[in-house]
Amino acid sequence: MRVRHGLSLPLVAGDDDDPIANDVEQQFEAGLLDACREAGIMLIQDGKIGEGWMYLRPLADNELANQLLSKVEITDDNYDEMIHILLHEGVDVRRGYRAVLDHQGTCNSITLFDQAIVGRSKQDRQAAAGELLDHFYSELTSMVRDDVSQRDKDHPELQNQDGSWPKLDDQTLGDLVAARKWLLQDGVYHLDTTHLSAVVRNAAVLDDEQAWQKARELVAYGRRLHHEFQYPGDEPFVDFYPAYAAYYDVLLGTHVDAGLNQFKRKAETVDSDQHGTSAIETYVDLLHRIGRHSDAISEAIRLVPDDVPSQQIVPLLLDYASHCQDTDAYQPIADYCKKQNDVLGFTAVMHAMKA
């Protein structure tokens, strides 16, 4: 009403009011948004989270909402509202997903990831996957340490030369597993093995070396499990743990050529009609992630099935080319667009080359 009064409009809108001029309507809408901002801030500061978000949502200002909600402790009373805003509305996916892990545990969090996160943006998937990996890795490492602290006494070969025992707190999960071949014998495991495979799979979206190392140690643990607990995956990870071992090795700069050749064979041999193009996508993306952008472009063009429209692949190829040092990387994409009679794609390539 204050905004309407300031614009010389009736305080209450009526059906017979004259049309509002465009410039006045823009001022009116700006005034309404300012009112929403003011009301939303006051409501959240007053602890009325859901009501405050109702006013802040039209602003599409997640930075403001995040700033306000960062000062609000997540409690049992506001948990549902906070998770809805932080996670499902995307205000702070990392914090929201971490809260789900803390309140509902690993099982429900993995289910949530597969149902609500996997189709979100890469940034959102990375935020949730990073929290899931850290949580599961820490929990599993703690349980393995507790286990070996009880069982090491039966294995004197682990003692140091001075008769002392190694400090377990100084050892990573990889260290603990590598030094104890007996650790997972006779079907022993420390956490749900389906959760382990889900964490390993979802961690593939992450881009930092520390995360890859944690995932690789989880893979090493998984490879030692009894065969009944080593479940097959989807192509190109049917042989789940060995395939992911090769995958993370490539990202970490270990056995790179051998790993790339393994995924190259999969890309060339897996039937895309039956299994889709995931084998090709994995191989090409792996090339890109280790900095072989030109190879990723040429291999994608070589391997893409004929029935895949060029419009689906050209944006990806342009992204790869943007990481190259010179414009020569764009030429194969231009040639591909010519071959596919993709005029729009060719125009996009020419524009990118001149940018």
PEFEN-V449033 format. One record per pair of residues at least 6 apart in sequence whose C-alpha atoms are under 7 Angstrom apart, sorted by the first residue. I is the first residue (numbers start at 1). J is the second residue. Records with the same first field share a line. If there is no record, write none. Layout:
# PEFEN-V449033
I=J + J
This chain:
# PEFEN-V449033
1=11
3=28 + 31
4=10 + 11 + 28
5=11
33=59
36=55 + 56
37=55 + 56
39=52 + 55
40=52 + 53 + 55 + 56
41=52
43=49 + 51 + 52
44=52
49=81
50=81
62=91
65=91
66=91 + 92
74=82
83=96
85=91
86=92 + 93 + 95 + 96
87=93 + 96 + 97
93=124 + 127 + 128
94=127 + 128 + 131
97=128
98=131
100=109
101=109
107=195
117=125
118=125
126=205 + 206
129=202 + 203
130=203 + 206
132=199
133=199 + 203
137=214
140=190 + 191
141=173
143=190
144=190
145=168
159=165 + 166
160=166
173=217
174=217
177=183 + 221
184=224 + 225
187=225 + 226
193=229
200=215 + 218 + 219
203=215
209=252
212=248 + 252
216=245 + 248
219=241 + 244 + 245
222=241
223=241
231=240
232=238 + 239 + 240
233=239 + 240
235=275 + 278 + 279
236=266 + 278 + 279
237=243 + 244
246=259
247=259
249=255 + 256
250=256 + 259
251=290
263=283
264=283
266=279
267=279 + 280 + 283
270=279
280=303
284=296 + 299 + 300
285=296
287=293 + 295 + 296
288=296 + 320
293=320 + 321 + 323 + 324
294=329
297=317 + 320
310=340 + 342
311=345
314=345
317=333
321=329 + 330
327=353
330=349 + 353
334=346 + 349
337=345 + 346
338=346
